[in-house]
Amino acid sequence: MMPPTVLISSPSENKIQKARFKIVASPGSIRSLRPLHKAGRPDCFVEMIGNNSHGVLCWWHAKNQRAMEPIRNSAKAIIIKDGRLLAIKDMDDEGPWFTLPGGGQDHGETLAQALERECQEEIGSGVYVGKLRYIREYIGKNHEFRDTDGDAHQVEFLFECHLNEDYPPGMGANPDSGQVGIEWLPLAEIENVRIYPKILRNLLVADGEDVDFYLGDVN
Protein backbone atom coordinates (compact mmCIF):
# COMPACT_ATOMS: atom_id res chain seq x y z
CA MET A 1 0.00 0.00 0.00
CA MET A 2 1.32 3.44 -0.95
CA PRO A 3 1.71 5.97 1.87
CA PRO A 4 -0.91 8.74 1.92
CA THR A 5 -0.57 12.06 0.13
CA VAL A 6 -0.01 14.87 2.62
CA LEU A 7 -0.36 18.63 2.26
CA ILE A 8 2.86 20.39 3.32
CA SER A 9 2.73 24.06 4.28
CA SER A 10 6.23 25.53 4.19
CA PRO A 11 6.68 28.82 6.07
CA SER A 12 10.07 29.31 4.46
CA GLU A 13 8.74 28.99 0.90
CA ASN A 14 5.18 30.23 1.50
CA LYS A 15 3.43 27.71 -0.71
CA ILE A 16 1.59 24.43 -0.51
CA GLN A 17 3.32 21.32 -1.82
CA LYS A 18 2.33 17.67 -2.04
CA ALA A 19 4.65 14.93 -0.90
CA ARG A 20 4.41 11.28 0.06
CA PHE A 21 5.13 10.40 3.67
CA LYS A 22 5.06 7.22 5.64
CA ILE A 23 3.06 7.58 8.83
CA VAL A 24 5.12 6.20 11.72
CA ALA A 25 2.51 6.68 14.45
CA SER A 26 -1.07 5.53 14.87
CA PRO A 27 -3.56 7.38 12.59
CA GLY A 28 -5.40 8.80 15.59
CA SER A 29 -2.25 10.11 17.25
CA ILE A 30 0.22 11.18 14.60
CA ARG A 31 3.41 12.48 16.20
CA SER A 32 6.04 12.19 13.47
CA LEU A 33 6.31 11.71 9.73
CA ARG A 34 9.21 10.46 7.67
CA PRO A 35 9.62 11.74 4.09
CA LEU A 36 9.93 9.05 1.45
CA HIS A 37 10.45 11.48 -1.40
CA LYS A 38 10.40 15.19 -1.97
CA ALA A 39 12.35 16.52 -4.93
CA GLY A 40 15.24 18.71 -3.91
CA ARG A 41 14.46 18.54 -0.18
CA PRO A 42 15.09 14.97 0.96
CA ASP A 43 16.42 15.97 4.37
CA CYS A 44 13.64 17.69 6.32
CA PHE A 45 11.48 17.36 9.37
CA VAL A 46 7.92 18.38 10.18
CA GLU A 47 6.31 20.32 13.02
CA MET A 48 2.82 21.48 14.09
CA ILE A 49 1.23 18.24 12.95
CA GLY A 50 -2.57 17.93 12.83
CA ASN A 51 -5.34 16.26 10.89
CA ASN A 52 -7.61 17.84 8.30
CA SER A 53 -9.96 16.67 5.57
CA HIS A 54 -7.11 16.21 3.12
CA GLY A 55 -4.93 14.10 5.37
CA VAL A 56 -2.26 15.62 7.57
CA LEU A 57 -1.42 19.32 7.63
CA CYS A 58 2.02 20.19 8.91
CA TRP A 59 4.87 22.67 8.79
CA TRP A 60 8.27 21.68 7.53
CA HIS A 61 11.68 23.18 6.91
CA ALA A 62 15.21 21.95 6.39
CA LYS A 63 17.05 20.51 9.40
CA ASN A 64 19.72 23.16 9.24
CA GLN A 65 17.01 25.83 9.59
CA ARG A 66 15.63 24.41 12.82
CA ALA A 67 15.48 26.98 15.62
CA MET A 68 17.92 26.16 18.41
CA GLU A 69 17.41 26.82 22.10
CA PRO A 70 19.01 30.15 23.07
CA ILE A 71 22.13 30.15 25.22
CA ARG A 72 21.05 30.75 28.81
CA ASN A 73 22.92 32.77 31.44
CA SER A 74 22.68 31.52 35.00
CA ALA A 75 24.06 32.92 38.27
CA LYS A 76 24.94 30.59 41.16
CA ALA A 77 25.86 31.21 44.78
CA ILE A 78 28.78 29.56 46.56
CA ILE A 79 27.82 30.04 50.22
CA ILE A 80 30.25 28.56 52.74
CA LYS A 81 29.94 28.97 56.49
CA ASP A 82 31.73 27.09 59.26
CA GLY A 83 33.20 24.60 56.81
CA ARG A 84 29.84 23.78 55.20
CA LEU A 85 28.33 24.54 51.78
CA LEU A 86 24.70 25.62 51.48
CA ALA A 87 23.01 23.57 48.73
CA ILE A 88 19.61 23.01 47.18
CA LYS A 89 18.39 19.47 47.82
CA ASP A 90 16.56 17.56 45.09
CA MET A 91 15.38 13.95 44.92
CA ASP A 92 15.10 11.34 42.18
CA ASP A 93 14.95 7.54 41.91
CA GLU A 94 18.63 7.29 42.85
CA GLY A 95 18.20 9.36 46.01
CA PRO A 96 19.17 12.90 47.01
CA TRP A 97 21.27 15.18 44.83
CA PHE A 98 22.35 18.78 45.24
CA THR A 99 22.94 21.98 43.31
CA LEU A 100 23.98 25.51 44.18
CA PRO A 101 21.29 28.15 44.86
CA GLY A 102 20.61 30.39 41.90
CA GLY A 103 19.17 30.28 38.42
CA GLY A 104 18.53 31.95 35.12
CA GLN A 105 19.03 35.62 34.39
CA ASP A 106 15.93 37.50 33.24
CA HIS A 107 15.96 40.23 30.63
CA GLY A 108 16.87 43.56 32.22
CA GLU A 109 18.58 42.00 35.26
CA THR A 110 22.22 42.08 36.12
CA LEU A 111 23.72 38.77 37.16
CA ALA A 112 23.89 39.99 40.76
CA GLN A 113 20.21 40.96 40.71
CA ALA A 114 19.28 37.60 39.24
CA LEU A 115 21.20 35.81 41.98
CA GLU A 116 19.62 37.88 44.75
CA ARG A 117 16.13 37.14 43.38
CA GLU A 118 16.79 33.42 42.92
CA CYS A 119 18.14 33.07 46.45
CA GLN A 120 15.06 34.77 47.88
CA GLU A 121 12.90 32.30 45.93
CA GLU A 122 14.88 29.15 46.75
CA ILE A 123 16.41 29.63 50.21
CA GLY A 124 14.25 32.43 51.61
CA SER A 125 17.05 34.93 52.04
CA GLY A 126 18.79 37.67 50.19
CA VAL A 127 22.54 37.36 49.78
CA TYR A 128 25.52 39.62 49.55
CA VAL A 129 27.00 38.89 46.13
CA GLY A 130 30.77 38.92 46.31
CA LYS A 131 33.47 38.21 43.78
CA LEU A 132 33.02 36.06 40.71
CA ARG A 133 34.86 32.81 41.34
CA TYR A 134 34.28 30.68 38.24
CA ILE A 135 32.58 30.58 34.86
CA ARG A 136 31.53 27.25 33.45
CA GLU A 137 29.57 26.20 30.40
CA TYR A 138 27.16 23.30 30.18
CA ILE A 139 26.47 21.97 26.68
CA GLY A 140 23.94 19.23 27.29
CA LYS A 141 24.74 17.04 24.28
CA ASN A 142 28.25 16.46 25.65
CA HIS A 143 27.23 15.09 29.05
CA GLU A 144 25.37 12.30 30.84
CA PHE A 145 21.89 13.83 30.56
CA ARG A 146 22.06 14.34 26.80
CA ASP A 147 18.85 12.33 26.29
CA THR A 148 16.78 14.86 28.23
CA ASP A 149 18.66 18.15 27.82
CA GLY A 150 20.73 17.63 24.69
CA ASP A 151 19.63 21.04 23.33
CA ALA A 152 20.69 22.90 26.47
CA HIS A 153 23.59 25.35 26.41
CA GLN A 154 24.05 27.28 29.64
CA VAL A 155 26.76 29.64 30.85
CA GLU A 156 26.98 29.66 34.64
CA PHE A 157 28.59 32.43 36.67
CA LEU A 158 29.54 31.17 40.15
CA PHE A 159 29.81 33.93 42.75
CA GLU A 160 31.12 33.86 46.29
CA CYS A 161 28.16 34.92 48.43
CA HIS A 162 27.35 35.60 52.08
CA LEU A 163 24.13 35.36 54.09
CA ASN A 164 22.80 37.50 56.87
CA GLU A 165 24.15 36.27 60.20
CA ASP A 166 20.65 35.50 61.51
CA TYR A 167 19.57 33.45 58.47
CA PRO A 168 17.42 30.48 59.55
CA PRO A 169 17.84 27.62 57.04
CA GLY A 170 14.63 26.99 55.13
CA MET A 171 12.85 26.82 51.80
CA GLY A 172 11.98 30.00 49.97
CA ALA A 173 8.47 31.00 48.90
CA ASN A 174 9.08 29.95 45.29
CA PRO A 175 11.46 26.97 45.35
CA ASP A 176 13.00 25.47 42.24
CA SER A 177 11.12 22.72 40.42
CA GLY A 178 11.98 19.43 42.12
CA GLN A 179 13.47 21.12 45.18
CA VAL A 180 12.65 19.30 48.42
CA GLY A 181 14.77 21.30 50.84
CA ILE A 182 18.12 22.90 51.53
CA GLU A 183 21.08 21.39 53.31
CA TRP A 184 24.44 22.41 54.73
CA LEU A 185 27.01 19.97 53.29
CA PRO A 186 30.29 19.51 55.20
CA LEU A 187 33.18 20.31 52.88
CA ALA A 188 35.17 17.48 54.44
CA GLU A 189 32.62 15.04 52.98
CA ILE A 190 31.83 16.81 49.71
CA GLU A 191 33.71 14.28 47.57
CA ASN A 192 31.12 11.66 48.51
CA VAL A 193 28.09 13.82 47.74
CA ARG A 194 26.10 13.76 44.49
CA ILE A 195 26.33 17.43 43.62
CA TYR A 196 26.16 19.21 40.26
CA PRO A 197 28.24 20.43 38.65
CA LYS A 198 30.43 17.52 39.72
CA ILE A 199 33.56 19.61 39.32
CA LEU A 200 32.55 21.48 42.49
CA ARG A 201 33.81 18.55 44.55
CA ASN A 202 37.33 19.18 43.32
CA LEU A 203 37.11 22.97 43.28
CA LEU A 204 35.93 23.30 46.85
CA VAL A 205 38.50 20.84 48.19
CA ALA A 206 41.23 22.70 46.26
CA ASP A 207 40.10 26.11 47.54
CA GLY A 208 43.04 28.49 47.61
CA GLU A 209 45.02 26.60 45.01
CA ASP A 210 45.70 27.94 41.52
CA VAL A 211 42.50 27.01 39.62
CA ASP A 212 41.53 28.38 36.22
CA PHE A 213 38.80 31.03 36.38
CA TYR A 214 37.12 29.72 33.22
CA LEU A 215 36.28 26.03 33.62
CA GLY A 216 35.06 25.30 30.09
CA ASP A 217 32.27 22.86 29.20
CA VAL A 218 32.14 20.74 32.36
CA ASN A 219 29.63 18.95 34.54
JOKA-V856301 format. One record per backbone hydrogen bond with DSSP energy under -0.5 kcal/mol. NH is the residue of the N-H (numbers start at 1). CO is the residue of the C=O. E is the energy in kcal/mol with one decimal. If there is no record, write none. Layout:
BEGIN
NH,CO,E  NH,CO,E
END
This chain:
BEGIN
6,19,-2.1  7,56,-0.7  8,17,-2.6  9,7,-0.5  9,58,-2.4  10,8,-0.7  10,15,-1.6  11,9,-0.7  14,10,-2.1  15,10,-0.7  17,8,-2.2  19,6,-1.5  20,37,-0.9  21,4,-1.3  21,19,-0.5  22,34,-1.9  23,21,-0.6  24,32,-1.2  29,26,-1.8  34,22,-1.5  36,20,-1.9  37,20,-1.1  41,38,-2.1  44,42,-0.8  45,61,-1.4  47,59,-2.8  50,57,-1.6  52,55,-2.1  55,52,-1.3  57,50,-2.6  58,7,-0.9  58,56,-0.5  59,47,-3.0  60,9,-0.8  61,45,-1.3  63,43,-1.0  65,62,-2.0  66,63,-1.6  72,153,-2.3  74,155,-2.4  75,103,-2.6  76,157,-2.8  77,101,-2.7  78,76,-0.5  78,159,-3.3  79,77,-0.8  80,78,-0.6  80,161,-0.5  81,84,-2.4  84,81,-1.2  85,185,-2.9  86,79,-2.6  87,183,-2.5  88,99,-3.1  89,181,-2.7  90,88,-0.5  90,97,-3.2  91,178,-0.7  92,95,-1.8  95,92,-1.8  97,90,-2.0  98,194,-2.3  99,88,-1.7  100,196,-0.5  101,77,-0.5  103,75,-1.3  105,73,-2.3  109,106,-2.0  114,110,-2.3  115,111,-2.2  116,112,-2.3  117,113,-2.3  118,114,-2.6  119,115,-2.3  120,116,-1.9  121,117,-2.1  122,118,-2.4  123,119,-2.6  124,119,-0.7  124,120,-0.7  125,119,-1.1  128,162,-3.1  129,127,-0.7  130,128,-0.7  130,160,-2.7  133,131,-0.5  133,158,-2.8  134,158,-1.6  135,213,-2.0  136,156,-2.3  137,216,-2.7  138,154,-2.8  140,138,-0.7  140,152,-2.4  141,150,-0.9  142,139,-2.4  143,140,-1.9  146,143,-1.4  148,145,-1.3  149,145,-2.5  150,146,-0.9  152,149,-1.5  154,138,-2.6  155,72,-3.0  156,136,-3.3  156,154,-0.6  157,74,-2.9  158,134,-2.8  158,156,-0.6  159,76,-3.0  159,157,-0.7  160,131,-2.8  161,78,-2.4  161,159,-0.5  162,128,-1.9  167,164,-1.7  169,167,-0.6  172,122,-1.5  173,120,-0.6  174,121,-1.3  175,172,-0.6  179,176,-2.2  180,89,-3.0  181,89,-1.2  183,87,-2.3  185,85,-3.2  185,183,-0.7  186,184,-0.5  187,83,-2.6  189,186,-1.7  190,187,-1.0  192,189,-1.9  193,190,-1.6  195,193,-1.3  196,98,-2.7  198,219,-5.5  200,197,-1.9  201,198,-1.8  202,199,-0.6  203,199,-2.4  204,200,-2.9  205,201,-0.9  206,202,-2.0  207,204,-0.9  209,206,-2.7  211,209,-1.1  215,135,-3.3  215,213,-0.6  216,135,-0.6  218,137,-1.7  218,216,-1.2
END
